[in-house]
Amino acid sequence: MTKSNIIGKPIKLASLADYQAGAIVSREVLRKQTGTDTTFAFDEGQGLSEHTAPFDALICLLEGEAEISVDGKPNHVAAGEMIILPANKPHAVKALGRFKMMLVMIRS
């Protein structure tokens, strides 16, 4: 699916990134000066190590479950739930099984 195939049409969010064994797959959906929207598919056991970002971000789980730590506090997040990652606070993501998420980064 190309970007031109999804603009102005209803799309199932979870269909934008496919699982790959032993990997994290990402697909940038939108990129603007003020932010980005990216869909991810994490295979079981995959994750993102603790890091910070200079902007607020919103994670919305589309499928499965993940442990998302914010400022050292682990949070169990399931499909249909969201969590806000505040700017400049350390956060990490760990797949508890296969899961998909949408990440919206706000740069202003």
C-alpha positions as CSV (number, residue, x, y, z in Angstrom):
1,M,0.0,0.0,0.0
2,T,1.5,3.3,-1.0
3,K,0.8,6.6,0.6
4,S,-1.4,7.7,-2.3
5,N,-3.5,4.5,-1.8
6,I,-4.5,5.4,1.7
7,I,-5.1,9.2,1.6
8,G,-8.8,10.0,1.8
9,K,-9.8,6.3,2.4
10,P,-10.7,4.4,5.5
11,I,-7.9,2.0,6.4
12,K,-7.5,-0.6,9.2
13,L,-4.6,0.8,11.2
14,A,-3.2,-2.7,12.0
15,S,-2.9,-3.5,8.3
16,L,-0.3,-0.8,7.8
17,A,2.6,-2.8,9.2
18,D,3.1,-6.6,9.0
19,Y,4.8,-8.8,11.6
20,Q,8.2,-10.2,10.7
21,A,9.9,-12.9,12.8
22,G,12.5,-11.6,15.2
23,A,12.0,-8.0,14.1
24,I,10.3,-4.7,14.5
25,V,8.6,-3.4,11.4
26,S,7.7,0.3,11.0
27,R,5.8,2.3,8.4
28,E,5.7,6.0,8.5
29,V,2.2,7.1,7.6
30,L,2.5,10.9,7.8
31,R,5.5,13.2,8.1
32,K,5.0,16.9,8.7
33,Q,7.1,19.6,10.2
34,T,4.9,19.5,13.3
35,G,5.0,15.8,13.8
36,T,4.9,12.2,12.5
37,D,2.6,9.2,12.6
38,T,4.2,5.8,12.4
39,T,2.7,2.3,12.7
40,F,4.8,-0.5,14.2
41,A,4.6,-4.3,14.3
42,F,6.7,-5.9,17.1
43,D,7.5,-9.6,17.1
44,E,7.4,-11.3,20.5
45,G,10.4,-10.4,22.7
46,Q,11.3,-7.4,20.6
47,G,11.5,-3.9,22.1
48,L,13.0,-0.5,22.2
49,S,15.6,0.2,24.9
50,E,15.1,3.1,27.3
51,H,15.6,6.5,25.6
52,T,14.3,10.0,25.6
53,A,12.7,12.2,23.0
54,P,12.5,16.0,22.9
55,F,8.8,15.9,22.0
56,D,5.6,14.5,23.5
57,A,4.4,11.2,21.9
58,L,1.2,9.2,22.0
59,I,1.2,5.4,21.7
60,C,-2.0,3.7,20.8
61,L,-2.0,-0.2,20.9
62,L,-3.8,-1.7,17.9
63,E,-3.2,-5.4,18.7
64,G,-1.7,-7.4,21.5
65,E,0.0,-6.3,24.7
66,A,3.1,-4.4,25.6
67,E,5.0,-3.2,28.6
68,I,5.7,0.5,28.2
69,S,7.9,2.1,30.9
70,V,7.7,5.9,31.5
71,D,10.3,7.5,33.8
72,G,11.1,4.0,35.2
73,K,7.5,3.0,35.9
74,P,6.3,-0.1,33.9
75,N,2.8,0.1,32.4
76,H,0.9,-2.8,31.0
77,V,-0.9,-1.5,27.8
78,A,-3.3,-3.6,25.8
79,A,-5.1,-3.3,22.4
80,G,-7.5,-0.4,22.4
81,E,-5.5,1.5,25.1
82,M,-3.1,4.5,24.8
83,I,-0.3,6.0,26.8
84,I,1.3,9.5,26.5
85,L,5.1,9.7,26.7
86,P,6.1,13.1,28.0
87,A,9.0,14.9,26.3
88,N,12.4,14.4,27.9
89,K,11.3,11.6,30.2
90,P,12.9,8.2,29.6
91,H,10.7,5.5,28.2
92,A,11.0,2.0,26.8
93,V,8.9,-0.6,25.0
94,K,8.8,-4.3,25.4
95,A,6.6,-6.8,23.5
96,L,4.8,-9.2,25.8
97,G,3.8,-11.1,22.6
98,R,3.3,-9.9,19.1
99,F,1.8,-6.4,19.1
100,K,1.1,-3.5,16.8
101,M,1.0,0.2,17.8
102,M,0.6,3.6,16.3
103,L,3.1,6.3,17.4
104,V,2.1,9.9,17.0
105,M,5.0,12.3,17.7
106,I,4.1,16.0,18.3
107,R,7.0,18.4,17.5
108,S,5.4,21.7,18.5
